[in-house]
Amino acid sequence: MKGHPGEGPVRQAEGSRYRVLLVDDHEGFRNSVCELLLDHGKELDVRSIAEASDGAATLVLAQAFRPDVVIMDVSMPRMGGLETLAHLKALMPDLRAILNTAEVDWDIQQRGRGLGAFDVLSKADIGRWLVGTMQRVLQQRDNSRAPGEGSV
């Protein structure tokens, strides 16, 4: 399990295609979501999962890891998820993002989607909705790519 600048080791999943960057300042939440993704890794075709604990570390890690999808908390120290997403989309316009927050409200949904987030999920319901949301975001990603293009 080799790490990247900015955070800890990258976990290998059973899939062979997609890289997921999981960003949250609560390690327990990251671990729970990571386990959910690992449990569904083959189904989602996730090959690796990297983790970051704040927006600043995310920007460094994303450039080395080159994720296909980022799953990110809206409220984090140093740099929140919305600001981080704006920077990430400037660096990687094709990056797909799923935001999560303790309290989903209309303003956060609109701001997130305006920055290019695919969806905003409640942390309380992430176990119920994340796998289906991942399936849809990956399908959208694949449908928007030219024939013959793929994840490296």
Order of alpha helices (4+ residues) and beta strands (2+ residues): beta-beta-alpha-alpha-beta-alpha-beta-alpha-beta-alpha-beta-alpha
